[in-house]
Amino acid sequence: MSMTGNTAEARRNDAHVARLLDMYRTMARIRAFEERAEQGSRDGLVKGAVHLSIGQEAVAAGVCRNLEQSDFITSTHRGHGHTIAKGADVGAMMCELFGRAGGTCEGKGGSMHIADFNVGMLGANGVVGAGIPIAVGAAHGIRLEAEAAGRPDPRVVVCFFGDGAINRGPFLEGLNWAQVYKLPILFVCEDNAWSATTFTRALSAGPGPAARAEALGIPATTVDGNDVEAVDRIAGTLVAKVRGGGPAFLLATTYRLKGHTAADAGAYRKAEEVAAHLARDPLPRTAERLKALGVEAGVVDAVVRDAAAELDDAYARAKAAPWPDDGLAFTDVLDVGAGTWR
Amino acid sequence: MALTYLEAGRRALAEAMAADKRVVALGEDLGRGGVFGQYKGMQEQFGPGRIIDTPISEAAIMGTAVGMALVGRRPVVEMRFSDFALCAVDELINQAAKARYMFGGQGRVPVVVRQPIGMWRSSAAQHSQSLEAWYAHMPGLAVVCPATPADNYGLLKAALATDDPVVYMEHKDLWGLEGELDAAPVPLGKARIARPGRDATIVTWSKTVHVALAAAAELDRNGVSAEVVDLRTLWPWDKETVFASVRRTGRLLVAHEAVQVAGFGAEIAAVVAETLDDALKAPVRRLGAPRIPVAYAPPLEDRARVGAADIAAAVRALVATTRRAAAAE
């Protein structure tokens, strides 16, 4: 892709462009997934509530670009983006949303409990902030395994949560724990400004999430969460630091371009507010940046087209998939006393 | 060699930790032996990395245990008092109990959650509760209430061996109880006939087993033969043993220290009534605490207790009932 010849600088530039294009592909796949989840919700194919991460794709893509498959993440009720960025199969995810056979969780979890342990995605969560202690525990588990094996373990955990979670007790308990035991975890607070239908800052005391982390001695960095290059760069630095032990905190400011759920038009927000954030939409912004770096428009457009085709296929396959066997309602409950339901 | 109930639990955990490096314990003050001494000497033996002193953060203790388990560890969680475990209800009920199911079997949560229960001595409303029925209600959890040193050894070993989350409820008034350990394993879900009898079955668990045994001894002196069934595990509960006993005696009293209203005795009474109606010589009876918080002053606290005299009186009333006696015999 380089236009400047085979110099060291050009090679670095090529690598940077390739990496950015790769993250753009992840963002486009997340956007395409979310748009179809929204459509599926309107069409009655998605059976339950679905919380869309449209507008927040750069955080998931930029952070997860710095993770290995053996690293772990936990996520939130708005977790499709993180799951896709960590490498989960979008076809199985769509089946899970539709409640069809072949879903990531056999139809038992749905959107809010999306998980793919094969790629280190330890679960979305229906309870705000509940993923924080679980992520901290996974990091503690890595430490325990390393101690039992008598050798260092390079794995890290990234814990995604929203701005609303900072007002829950597990936020304080989990961050304190991570710092006390110096665990390999990166906390990523995705500040999309809104806690369900309430403006978060109206009900959060103090200067914000980063200050709360810093109060516990955890170094906090703030990044424009709609700038995927910046997220990637800073997350890369923090993940490398965390791999050596000791937590870090990343506050990524972004914006939820849709309502709280697909059924929420978000009419409580001022039109100017939404318009201002639409102008900062990370997808067109990244596309423009790629073009400015010399990537041909056709290549950039093809990324979006390919993502659309892939997710159209996932949508069609999920729609055509059979319902799961209802006997699955009775599996994976408890081994002790298995088969006793009353 | 006789061991106390407390020492039996400590031995079971120490043996499991020696045999399996994945087993760790976490909770407040464990390095100093735990609030009752159940972990005494264990940090010296296994190190602070495996007997983990935690902040007073019940939600994080329980929640981190879930995360540890999901990545392959086998944590034992010490909640200090079952009352304090209420600070970690989301982590236990919404996370630990459901993770395996919600994620379609992708992860397991082999966590043993130790929650000491029961009235002790003037510990009032926040340090005395018996909350076993709450957890028996929740799909995804096993619930264990050992009554003897042998069972605190055997059942804790069984709880440590399963890949299911187990709520393990020791009784605070039994720590000093001495008894011989049994070499045979104690499976989860298997009741024990603590005392055989002919005229009535008393199903009970935890400390109330000993209260019921005292009642049975007194009844025996007055010519009434009561069978005492120590349920040991509330979920899954041993219907086979309970049904067989009730078929023999024709009468059932369920007795427990917890509040009677919506206690686990209600479940047993209902299932027996639904299943064994033709074997029952008298309607089933329950005996639990009145629906009052546990008070501090001894005479007030005692009003919440189910005593041996209460159990004996209930059994006498059962035996005096002759409903359907003609039809059943």
Chai-1 contact restraints between the chains, C-beta under 6 A:
chainA,res_idxA,chainB,res_idxB,connection_type,confidence,min_distance_angstrom,max_distance_angstrom,comment,restraint_id
A,C105,B,F103,contact,1.0,0.0,6.0,A-B,restraint_1
A,C105,B,G104,contact,1.0,0.0,6.0,A-B,restraint_2
A,E106,B,G104,contact,1.0,0.0,6.0,A-B,restraint_3
A,K108,B,Y101,contact,1.0,0.0,6.0,A-B,restraint_4
A,K108,B,M102,contact,1.0,0.0,6.0,A-B,restraint_5
A,K108,B,G104,contact,1.0,0.0,6.0,A-B,restraint_6
A,G109,B,M102,contact,1.0,0.0,6.0,A-B,restraint_7
A,H113,B,M102,contact,1.0,0.0,6.0,A-B,restraint_8
A,A115,B,F103,contact,1.0,0.0,6.0,A-B,restraint_9
A,A115,B,Q106,contact,1.0,0.0,6.0,A-B,restraint_10
A,F117,B,Q106,contact,1.0,0.0,6.0,A-B,restraint_11
A,F117,B,G107,contact,1.0,0.0,6.0,A-B,restraint_12
A,L122,B,L70,contact,1.0,0.0,6.0,A-B,restraint_13
A,G123,B,F103,contact,1.0,0.0,6.0,A-B,restraint_14
A,V127,B,D90,contact,1.0,0.0,6.0,A-B,restraint_15
A,V127,B,N94,contact,1.0,0.0,6.0,A-B,restraint_16
A,A130,B,D90,contact,1.0,0.0,6.0,A-B,restraint_17
A,P133,B,A60,contact,1.0,0.0,6.0,A-B,restraint_18
A,P133,B,G63,contact,1.0,0.0,6.0,A-B,restraint_19
A,P133,B,T64,contact,1.0,0.0,6.0,A-B,restraint_20
A,I134,B,G63,contact,1.0,0.0,6.0,A-B,restraint_21
A,I134,B,V66,contact,1.0,0.0,6.0,A-B,restraint_22
A,I134,B,G67,contact,1.0,0.0,6.0,A-B,restraint_23
A,V136,B,T64,contact,1.0,0.0,6.0,A-B,restraint_24
A,G137,B,T64,contact,1.0,0.0,6.0,A-B,restraint_25
A,G137,B,V66,contact,1.0,0.0,6.0,A-B,restraint_26
A,G137,B,G67,contact,1.0,0.0,6.0,A-B,restraint_27
A,G137,B,M68,contact,1.0,0.0,6.0,A-B,restraint_28
A,A138,B,G67,contact,1.0,0.0,6.0,A-B,restraint_29
A,A138,B,V71,contact,1.0,0.0,6.0,A-B,restraint_30
A,H140,B,T64,contact,1.0,0.0,6.0,A-B,restraint_31
A,H140,B,M68,contact,1.0,0.0,6.0,A-B,restraint_32
A,G141,B,M68,contact,1.0,0.0,6.0,A-B,restraint_33
A,G141,B,V71,contact,1.0,0.0,6.0,A-B,restraint_34
A,G141,B,R73,contact,1.0,0.0,6.0,A-B,restraint_35
A,L144,B,V24,contact,1.0,0.0,6.0,A-B,restraint_36
A,L144,B,R73,contact,1.0,0.0,6.0,A-B,restraint_37
A,E147,B,G49,contact,1.0,0.0,6.0,A-B,restraint_38
A,A148,B,K21,contact,1.0,0.0,6.0,A-B,restraint_39
A,G169,B,A59,contact,1.0,0.0,6.0,A-B,restraint_40
A,P170,B,A59,contact,1.0,0.0,6.0,A-B,restraint_41
A,E173,B,S57,contact,1.0,0.0,6.0,A-B,restraint_42
A,E173,B,A59,contact,1.0,0.0,6.0,A-B,restraint_43
A,E173,B,A60,contact,1.0,0.0,6.0,A-B,restraint_44
A,G174,B,A60,contact,1.0,0.0,6.0,A-B,restraint_45
A,W177,B,A60,contact,1.0,0.0,6.0,A-B,restraint_46
A,D332,B,R100,contact,1.0,0.0,6.0,A-B,restraint_47
A,D332,B,Y101,contact,1.0,0.0,6.0,A-B,restraint_48
A,D332,B,G105,contact,1.0,0.0,6.0,A-B,restraint_49
A,V333,B,Y101,contact,1.0,0.0,6.0,A-B,restraint_50
A,V333,B,P139,contact,1.0,0.0,6.0,A-B,restraint_51
A,L334,B,D164,contact,1.0,0.0,6.0,A-B,restraint_52
A,D335,B,D164,contact,1.0,0.0,6.0,A-B,restraint_53
A,V336,B,A142,contact,1.0,0.0,6.0,A-B,restraint_54
A,V336,B,T162,contact,1.0,0.0,6.0,A-B,restraint_55
A,V336,B,D164,contact,1.0,0.0,6.0,A-B,restraint_56
A,V336,B,L188,contact,1.0,0.0,6.0,A-B,restraint_57
A,G337,B,G189,contact,1.0,0.0,6.0,A-B,restraint_58
A,G337,B,P236,contact,1.0,0.0,6.0,A-B,restraint_59
A,T340,B,P236,contact,1.0,0.0,6.0,A-B,restraint_60
